[in-house]
Amino acid sequence: MEVAHTPDPKFDKSPFSDPVSPETSAGSTVVHKKLRPRHITMITLGGIIGAALFVGSGNVIRAVGPAAIVSYLIGGLLVFLAMRMLGEMAAARPAIGSFMEYARVGLGNWAAYLVGWLYWYFWVGVIAFEAVLAGGTMHDWFPILPSWAWSLIMLAVFVGVNLISVRAFGEIEFWLASIKVLAIIVFLGAGVLFMFGLWPDSTNTISNLWAHGGFAPKGVGVIFTGVALVIFSYFGTEIAVMASAESDDPAKGIRQATNTVIWRILLFFVGAVLVIVTIVPWNELPKPEDTATAPFTYVFTLLGLPNAGVIMQLVIFTAIISVLNSGLYSASRMFASLAGQGFAPRFVAKRARNGIPVFALLASTSGGIIATIFNFAAPGSGIFDFIMNSAGLVALFVYAFISLTQMRLRQKMTPEEVAGLKLKMWFHPWLNIFLIAAIAAIFVAMLFTEDGSTQVWTSLIATAVLVAFWPLVRRNLKKRKTTGAHPRD
């Protein structure tokens, strides 16, 4: 079902008639090296693989049982739908600001302001969290320096990488993602052989899917609660779309990132969880507290892989610094886009000659440094925990805004423009409605879990602070419009 085109007096042209190029969407015109196809390919393949899969999947399995497979499937489906909607908009209008820019065009400045700042806030928290994890790991290996010093060193290293050029970011991410992808491919290959009894000294373990209390030992309802736990493991998929806007062929990169997301989810996430719950009885899986007790490490040990703990510690460290690298990229681009639209100080949007939004990158890093310092200087204050928990709903907010924005932009298009879309969302607008309803259901499910309810309330507090500042931002936008200053000036 297609929604009929409804003229809107606020828009005097098609929402996609003025594509935003990566070089001009957030400030001054610059010439810089762009990401190559292989960078986009590997960012697309491994960009969302983090410690949440290698370690956090164990918590989901212990909470849900073998039916965690279904939780990952449902979560993956929702992410796939959101990515398809984002892909339709991005293929028609490549923009570094991505969904924030589309929210501005489709829903208005208030939506762009809210989703942009929440997304930036989320990644600042992630930057701090990954820096703390990286610092702790480095301290374990090289105790000559304290954890906080290693955390700051790791931040400095990857800020330096991101300052060099966007291609430097892409090159580092290419190799980090390659290691993660290789580790999972080896895990899946060996795991499948083991579960069918084809691995040396192994027996068929398929019955583990139902032999220990059934496929859903804790009931069907907990499967949907599990979706709330896994949905954040997928967050970051949209980075591939943002990065594609800075590639040699944005439209091709966006189509690639969007069209391949479903099999990436099925292979890397659903496939890995299937292997784990088939090889190991779900109620015998150790509680993942560190690298040694991570489900991937446990399975590799069962396979008889020498030094499984050391190897997985290296792989997980790779995942940590990969997310740190991507977080700095995402936060800086979003902050620059916020400034370009007038939602942040104008100077933040300025780019260096190599195309890097230096002020946005440094400001985003400063936020991560402050949160990191709070973690070490006042570990009992709860400030660091609040920062991390209050970003918990951002994934759901972003997916909801993507769905609403795509619905609105499609409504503004003529039938001819819809027919000319390079990438089109199916069953519009029914799948949009389904996605929004599913997000609302996850929101409710989170209220009934201890960790989930904490994330809900702290996220709502952070959102309320942004809403409180909106009148000031709106007044500034009107003032700039009156004086003739364009938001991207």
Buried (B, 14 or more C-beta within 10 A) or exposed (E): EEBEBEEEEEEEEBBBEEEBEBBBBBBBEBEBBBBBBEBBBBBBBBBBBBBBBBBBBBBBBBBBBBBBBBBBBBBBBBBBBBBBBBBBBBBBBBBBBBBBBBBBBBBEBBBBBBBBBBBBBBBBBBBBBBBBBBBBBBBBEEEEBEBBBBBBBBBEBBBEBBBBBBBBBBBBBBEBBBBBBEBBEBBBEBBBBBBBEEBEEBEEBEEBBEEBEEBBBBEEEBBBBBBBBBBBBBBBBBBBBBBBBBBBBBBBBBBBBBBBBBEBBBBBBBBBBBBBBBBBBBEEBBEBEBBBBBBBBBBBBBBEBEEBBEBBBBBBBBBBBBBBBBBBBBBBBBBBBBBBBBBBEBEBBBBBEBBBBBBBBBBBBEBBBBBBBBBBEEEEEEBBBBBBBBBBBBBBBBBBBBBBBBBBBBBBBEEEBBEEBEBBBEEBBEBBEBBBEBBEEBBEBBEEBEEBEBBBBBBEEBBEEBEEEBEEBBEEBEEBEEEEEEBBE
